[in-house]
Amino acid sequence: MIILFLLCSPFLNFLLHTAECQTLNSKLALLLQRNDLVCPDECLYTAEHPYFEEDMECCVCLAQPFWMFNSTSVKLLKISFLMDGTPIISNKNGSEVDLYSVTFQSGNITTIPKDLCNISKLVFVDFSYNYISNLDTISCIMSLDTLLLKANRVTYLKNDIFGGMQYLRVVDLSYNALKYIEPELFLNMDGSLLHFDVSHNLLDNIDISNTVRENHDYFCIANFSNNIINKLTNVMGWICDIEINLGHGGYVDFTKNDFIYFVNVAELGFHDITLLGKLYYYSFDFRINNWFCDCRFFPVANKADISLQILGSAHHGIKCGSPPEYKNKAVSEFVSEQDLLICNISFAEKCPPHCRCFYQPSKNRTVINCRSSLVSHKLPLTLPDHDNLVIDFSSNNISDLLVEFQRLFSDERPYLLRTKEISFASNEINVVPDLVFVALQNVSKITFTNNHITKIPVSLKRLRPCNVLFGTIKMKCACSDIWLQNWLPSVGDCYNNTRIMCQTSSGLTSILDIDKDLLGCDDGGVVIRWITIILGICLCCIIISTFIIYNFRIDMYILFRTHFKRLRQSSISPSFEYGVYISCNEQDENLRKWIKHTLLPYLKGKRLSVFLPYRDCQPGTPREDEIRETMAKSRNIVLILSEVYEDIAKRWLECELKYSWLNYRCDWRKNIVIINYDMLETKNISDEFIKSFSRLGKCIDFSNFQNDIEAKMSSVITQQAADIFLNYELKNRRGRFRSKHLVQKTYSYTLQDSFK
């Protein structure tokens, strides 16, 4: 069995290898929509081709049509010329073949022979080293696979020149006079142009649409080397959308051109530099160009993963040609040295004479170095139109900042508003005017070290002490400088930024250690302290008063009305229809019995007319209207509080509470008498004005264990006309079970109320 397996192993390997090849050819046929290409066997073993990352990439570059392996299947056509030099095709050899090819090198052909359009199976054309300049008729050869026009005189390629040529695989236009290729050349192709060579021409720009391909998943090489290309364009405004698929791409050769400045990826449609990751499978070769390494490389160098992918490998080892200090320096090294990537700003871009200006994107700043460069000893009127300016005006003998800043603002040149840092170190400045700190309120650092400053303006308070560097200043301190003790830091990193030394009789002393008495300053702290205390007390009183008034406003009104009414003398007789209006829970049967057998007889004995809603309301009349009208005609309103009642009774009781309070508040002749029938506690009463009566002790408790109701009533009750006192003691006693007390008690009923 083992011997049989060993004998069959070679055959099995052959079958497996054949199956893999057929699978790879099927993938290629599906990819390019053509089934005449054959992948070489070595594409199954990518180790043999280290330049290819996968078998399909190898297959796309090395696959050949089957007719190249069988020359007898292709008939070679011959070219002859008419008397006027017009080339014609001789196609009459008598044998029938499947495919045709034509080759005519190093001749005098100036145009593509028109007869080629009549040959339906022409697959190979080689007219290298001739004088052809016009390719307008080439698209009629629909079956063409290879077009070789090396060393001719083609100057222009239209973007539809190869339209409809589904099988066109190889185009060689190297060593022509090609100056321009219209954008979107590959967009109008039905198939994939796998090998495209326009090297050694006169191209000075290439559109991005002829570099990246949306419609072609794979291609092998696009050779633009040995031209004079200095920029990539985006004439059609192509945009790399986040959903776009740029496929596996191929090798794009830009070696030996005239590139100097790196491309602006945003202008090429990559508005987000991370979208360059879509070109992961592309291979761009920008070597052997005279690259000027400046800030234009920063966007790529700032994205280390993308830059190492595009610029980092040995194959893409771009090196700087200038400036001289960076010559032969690999661009990939700037990933870790991004601060070196700067762009110089010229005099034409408003850089002052004798100054050096440059933009540094790694720190997002524009540096204006005018150190010892201002010949006129005056501040320049204009600076580059950039934000985040870092300006160095040190060592220029500048003396009068007030005049300089006034001159800047009078000419409306407020570049100081765009300033991030500024230095006036080592000048002849004695006084720093307030205008300086007003104009530079947005700066993060301002330096005045090594000057002869003798006075610090109060406007310096606008800035944080860590943003200002004065160094050590020796000055004669006054009381007006005491504010510096609070402004200057006593510890920390900013402590040495500014140190104020005062001249005293005992020598130089830091202003942080100066006593106010030493400067002869009046101590206004006591007055301020007392004012602060008084204001604090007033504020507390206002808050407390506001709280009391808001929460006890009803209580205060009731007390005010009670005492004011006692002092008030009125001889006006009332005109009320009812003496008493009784509001109660008409659903409580026990309460109704008490009212019927005790309260009503008592009131009748006092000759007081009574309105009892559940007894006296007229059927068919809106009850709320009758409640409102009847209360307006009643002098006394008796509210009998109950603990529990039905929803129907609750509605009318709430309505009666509302109108009783409105009548009590609007008419001072009216009186409210509250009987706490169920002995409710104040906290259990929801209505605000009833709660206020309860807090003030103006509710008559239904039970009276002390039997002194008459004495209490006599002290508070008066009648309007006849000074009638309610002097009635309830003789009937009844026991009531209280759930909240969980005991059975007997209460004596005594009406203790006043009708004022």
KAKA-V511887 format. One record per helix or strand. SS is the DSSP state (H for helix, E for strand). FROM is the first residue (numbers start at 0). LEN is the number of residues. If there is no record, write none. Layout:
ss & from & len
SS & FROM & LEN
SS & FROM & LEN
This chain:
ss & from & len
H & 1 & 31
E & 36 & 2
H & 40 & 4
H & 45 & 3
H & 54 & 8
E & 63 & 2
H & 65 & 4
H & 70 & 3
E & 73 & 8
E & 86 & 4
E & 98 & 5
H & 113 & 5
E & 121 & 5
H & 137 & 3
E & 145 & 3
E & 155 & 2
E & 169 & 3
E & 179 & 2
H & 185 & 3
E & 194 & 3
E & 204 & 3
H & 207 & 3
E & 217 & 6
E & 230 & 3
E & 248 & 5
H & 272 & 7
E & 282 & 3
E & 290 & 2
H & 294 & 8
H & 303 & 9
E & 318 & 4
H & 323 & 3
E & 329 & 1
H & 330 & 5
H & 337 & 3
E & 342 & 3
H & 346 & 3
E & 355 & 5
H & 360 & 3
E & 364 & 5
E & 388 & 4
H & 400 & 10
H & 414 & 4
E & 418 & 5
E & 430 & 1
H & 433 & 6
E & 444 & 3
E & 454 & 1
H & 457 & 5
H & 464 & 3
E & 467 & 2
E & 470 & 5
H & 478 & 3
H & 483 & 4
E & 497 & 7
E & 506 & 4
H & 510 & 3
H & 515 & 4
H & 524 & 27
H & 552 & 15
E & 577 & 6
H & 588 & 17
E & 609 & 3
H & 612 & 4
H & 622 & 10
E & 633 & 8
H & 646 & 20
E & 670 & 6
H & 681 & 3
H & 687 & 8
E & 698 & 3
E & 702 & 1
H & 708 & 8
E & 732 & 6
E & 742 & 7
